[in-house]
């Protein structure tokens, strides 16, 4: 896909995304459900950016597999999780390398 999408849409539809792709954005958090992003195929053997990401000034955030783990974890905790909560869970994972505990102020606790 070569057009920018909203982060909320990407997170809600991550199960439909192919493996071997990654999320590219203009920078790290803070993000909103409307933050623009791209899911692009990535070269597993290179640290280089895909051409389209480079042209649009994007950086790699996380792989599709990592994003799926964040979304699955959030949905296990809260089946009716909202897009804004998924964005917060993704931001927490990106910054802390741990899953957020939804509905709990102890956001540094890992939950598998």
QUIMOSUL-V395141 format. One record per residue. N is the residue number from 1. PHI is phi in whole degrees, 0 to 359 (* if undefined). OMEGA is omega in radians with two decimals (NA if undefined). D_CENTER is the distance of its C-alpha to the mean C-alpha in Angstrom with 2 decimals. Layout:
n;phi;omega;d_center
N;PHI;OMEGA;D_CENTER
N;PHI;OMEGA;D_CENTER
This chain:
n;phi;omega;d_center
1;*;-3.03;15.95
2;246;3.11;17.15
3;252;3.10;16.60
4;294;3.13;14.04
5;236;3.06;12.20
6;278;-3.13;11.00
7;299;3.12;7.44
8;301;3.12;9.21
9;296;-3.13;10.59
10;300;-3.11;7.76
11;293;3.14;6.40
12;291;-3.08;10.15
13;249;-3.03;10.96
14;299;3.12;8.63
15;295;3.13;11.91
16;269;-3.07;13.70
17;274;-3.13;11.81
18;288;3.04;13.90
19;289;3.12;13.57
20;83;3.11;13.93
21;251;3.09;11.29
22;216;3.11;8.44
23;267;3.12;6.12
24;239;-3.14;8.74
25;219;-3.12;9.45
26;285;3.14;12.74
27;176;-3.13;11.98
28;282;-3.12;10.53
29;301;0.25;10.77
30;278;3.09;12.38
31;238;3.03;10.17
32;234;3.10;11.44
33;296;-3.13;10.92
34;266;3.13;12.83
35;303;-3.10;11.04
36;278;-3.13;11.49
37;205;3.05;9.31
38;224;2.95;10.25
39;256;-3.10;9.49
40;230;3.04;12.40
41;295;-3.13;14.40
42;242;3.08;14.65
43;271;-3.08;17.88
44;296;-3.06;17.67
45;255;-3.10;20.91
46;219;3.04;20.23
47;269;-3.12;18.50
48;288;3.10;19.11
49;278;2.96;16.80
50;300;-3.06;17.27
51;304;-3.11;19.97
52;297;3.10;18.17
53;297;3.13;15.41
54;297;3.14;18.40
55;299;-3.09;20.39
56;266;3.10;17.90
57;71;-3.09;17.37
58;258;3.05;13.68
59;236;3.11;12.34
60;287;3.13;10.01
61;260;3.14;6.99
62;208;3.08;6.09
63;284;3.08;7.75
64;301;3.14;7.45
65;299;3.12;9.47
66;295;-3.14;7.52
67;296;3.09;4.60
68;302;3.14;7.97
69;299;3.13;9.57
70;297;-3.10;7.71
71;292;3.13;8.42
72;299;3.13;11.79
73;299;3.14;12.69
74;296;-3.13;12.27
75;289;3.06;14.25
76;293;3.13;16.83
77;286;-3.05;17.48
78;214;-3.07;17.60
79;304;-3.14;18.04
80;259;-3.12;18.07
81;306;-3.10;14.91
82;268;-3.13;14.32
83;306;3.12;11.41
84;296;3.09;12.02
85;290;3.07;11.88
86;294;3.09;8.48
87;298;3.12;7.38
88;297;3.12;9.80
89;296;3.11;8.75
90;295;3.13;5.29
91;299;3.12;7.71
92;298;3.14;10.26
93;298;-3.11;8.79
94;298;-3.08;8.13
95;280;-2.98;11.66
96;253;-3.07;13.48
97;54;3.08;12.32
98;208;3.13;13.16
99;281;3.09;12.24
100;282;3.01;13.27
101;257;-3.08;16.47
102;292;3.11;16.42
103;75;-3.10;19.73
104;224;3.14;20.76
105;286;3.12;21.30
106;275;-3.01;20.97
107;286;3.14;17.25
108;271;-3.11;17.85
109;281;3.12;18.94
110;280;3.13;17.22
111;225;-3.10;17.18
112;267;NA;16.97
